[in-house]
Amino acid sequence: MPAKRKSNGESKSASDSKSPSSTRNILITAGEGQTGRLLIDLLATDDTYRSKYQSLTALVFSEEAASVLAEFEEVKVLVYDPSEKETLLEAMQAIDTCMLIPPARKDKAKITRTLLQVAQEAKTVTNLVFLSSVGCDFAEHSKQPRLREFIELEALALQPKSDPESGDTGHSPCVIRAGFYAENLLLYSKQAQGEGKLPIPIDEKHKFAPVALGDVVQVAAYVLTSVGPHGLGDDVRGEILIVTGPMLTAGPELAMAASQALNTKMEFKSITVAEGKEILASDQGAEIDDAEKEYLLEYYSLVREGKTAYVSNAPMLAFFGHRGQEPTDFFKTYSAEFKPKKRRTTKQ
């Protein structure tokens, strides 16, 4: 008979957990990225989570990136160095809960494999949460290799669960498949402000469900601090949680949501893949790694193939009682970035 749940999602047997929240030591990889940094911010500053762990460590990929997290005084920052495996192993041995976020780099698969290997060697990481991507199960190696490699990485993350020699390592896993971040639409803010248009390389009838980054981070924080007799809470342990936005939208529907939120007319513009690449290659995509650009284009190709026409709000509803941020609320949040600028007219 399953353990009865408390109102906060913990089981009554959580006091006997292999990894109680009060002593939990959490590691967040790719801490300088948009997902990692926002998750660290939430865990370090929100009273809902601050009391649910003992220590918080961020793994970053350069000394420069470490400065991004300087404001969080209680967060220990570790710089990844592939040549210093022993140092990484020593650090991992102080960790029992790992949020493995693949970095937005071309070598993300190699780095992720290294981190998983070190976590297994450390034999201390009971709770392993892996951030994957919606659509990876529909992606094809020949068409969407960047997306498809998430399936291979998921398998690696879950592998210790079926390996008796791994002991408690990875014994309490969870995979979070995050949908297309609505924040990616900010790439088109220049066209939105200048032309009143959202230029996206998809057709008018194909749909997807953009999700707010903040919603994905809320789910991740809930999972990381959940408690059950074997580590993570029974409602997330061993689960693949699919997190999309609450509304399935085609391009014109996104533009309509923007129009309602901004109180001005916004139009959808279907552009070619070549035009999409041009935008990403311009100053608008200057801060995005080439690997991330490839990922975005591959996801758009999934949309055009009709493989993203679904929503999954179950985690948000189960954990927080609502579906997540609606498209209109997203555009209201970023109204300054999207609202067309009024053109100045010269009086004659």
Buried (B, 14 or more C-beta within 10 A) or exposed (E): EEBEBEEEBBBEBBEEBBBBBEEBBBBBBBBBBBBBBBBBBBBBEEEEBBEBBBBBBBBBBEEEBBEBBEEBEEBBBBBBEEEEEEEBBEBBBEBBBBBBBBBBBEEBBEBBBBBBBBBBBBBBBBBBBBBBBBBBBBBBEEEBBBBBBBBBBBEBBBBBBEEEEBEBBBBBBBBBBBBBBBBBBBBBBBBBBEBBBBBBBBEEEBBBBBBBBBBBBBBBBBBBBBBBBBBBBBBBBBBBBBBBBBBBBBBBBBBBBBBBBBEBEBBBBBBEEEBBBEBBEEEBBEEBBEBBBBBBBBBBBBBBBEBBBEBBBEBBEBBEEEBBBBBBBBBBBBBEBBBBEEEEEEEE
